[in-house]
Amino acid sequence: MTEAVVEDVAGETTEEQATSIVRMHTAYAAGTAMIPVPLADVIATTGVQVNMVRSLSKLYEVEFSAHAVKGLISALVGTLGAHSAVLGTTSLVKLVPVVGQIASIAVAPGLSGAITYAIGKVFSRHFEMGGTLLTFDVEKMREFFKEEVEKGKKDASQPKAKE
């Protein structure tokens, strides 16, 4: 699937291709957040995020390591504090029959999508500047990541215009 993503967007600039990759994976992450099994949604969303960074790595010709990416994603999400706690809580709230499922579906997709969007934007920027996974500095990207999460949340709350 990763190769197809990069090939499907041929003819676009690298930045446009990166944006397409991020938007597609953001939608996937919002979908995985609706998996009704507690913690399975978190595992699936993490897989989507890792695959997104794999696609971006390929696009920018950066060596990829799933292990390194998982650690970097965890560190980035950890900088969110309360937001990351909410994400874990929305997964566990699914244990409450009916009400938990409904409450989770109301919150989890938007937050999961926003965080995935921000992860994609952070890695895109880092790779655009010539960075690699080995040179990624979570502290230097912390504020940009938080700003992008907010943009992602606003985008998720806006009704989509029909084209």
N, C-alpha and C positions, 0 to 999 in steps of 0.2 A: 504494500500500500504506500509506503514512503516514497518509493521511486515513482510511482504513478502520480503522486501529488506534485512532485517537482516537475515531471514531464508535462502534466496537464496544464500547467500555468506558463509553459514556454511562450516566449514572445513578450512577456511582461518584464519590467525591471526587477532586479533582485528585491528591492523594497516592496514592490507590489506583490511579488511571489510570497515574500515573508508575511505580508498582511493577509493574503489568502490562506496561508497555512495556519496562522494564528486564529483567524475567524472560524475556519472549519473546525479546528480542535476545540475552540471555545464552545461551539454548538454541541459537539460530542460530549464535552465535560458537563454541560448543563443537562444533557440527557442521562448521563450515567448517575448524576445526583438523584435521579428519580428511581433508581433501583431500590425496591422495597426491603431488601435484606440489610440489616444494620452492618456497617463496616464494609460490606461488599461494594457499596457505592464509593467509598473512599479509595479502596483498592483499584476499582475500575477507573476512577478519575485520575489517580496517580499514573496509571498506565497510559491514559490519553495524554497527560502532560509530558511524560517521558517520550512518548512517540512524537509529540509536537517538537520537542527539542531535538530529537533525532532527525526529523525532517529539516529543521532549521540548520542543524549541523551539516547535513548533506548539502543544502542550498549554499551555505557559506564556506563549504569545504573545510570544516573544522572537525578534527578527530572526535569521535563520540565514545562515551562510556556511560552505560546505563547506571552503573553503581555511583559514579561521580554526580550524575544529573539528579538522581534520587536524593543524595545528600544535600545538593545545592537547593533543590526545590524545598526540602524540609526546612533548611535554614532560612530561606526567603519567607515561607509561610509562617515560620516561627516569629518573624519580626512583626507580624500583624497583631500579636497579642490576643485581644478579645475576639477579633474576627476569626482567628484560627480555632479558638475555643468554641465559637458558635458553629463552625463547620463540623467539628467532631460531635458536638451536642446534637445537631440536626440529624446526624446519622444514628445516634443512640436513641433519640426520641421515637424512632420508628418501632422501637420495642413496645410502645404503648399502642394497643389495638385501635384501629380506625382514626382516632384523634391524632395520634402520633404520626401516622402516615400522611394525613391531610396537612398538619403543621409543617412537616418536613418538606412536602412538595411545594408549599408556599414560599419557603425560604431557600432551601438548598440549591435549586438550579441556578438562581441568579447569583448567589455567592460563589458557587463552584465555577460558574462561567466567568465571573469577574476576576477571580484569582487566576484561572487558567489564562485569560486574556493578558493579565499583567505579567505572568511568567513568560508568555510568548514575547511580549513587548520588551521585557528586560533582556532576554537572551538575544533577540533580534538586534537590539541596540549594541549589546556587548560584542556580538559577532561582526556587526557592521564596522565597529571601531578596530577590528583586527584581533579581538580577544579570543581566547580559547577557554575550554573548561578548566584548565590548570591555572589560568590567570583571572578567573572570575572571583570578584571580591564582593561578598554579600553586603558588607558594611557600606561600600561605595554605591551600591545599587539600592539600598534600603529605601531612601526617600522617593526615588523614581518608581520603585515597585509600589509603594503605598499610593502614589499619585495615579498610577495606572490601574490599581484596584478600584479606586474611586471612579475613574473614567469608565471602567468596565461595569460597575454597578449602575452608573447613570445610563449607560448604553442599554443595559439589560432592562431597565425600567421604562425606556422609551418605546412607544408603539412603533412597529416597523411600517414604513410607508410601502405601499404596493407599487411595484415597478411596472 
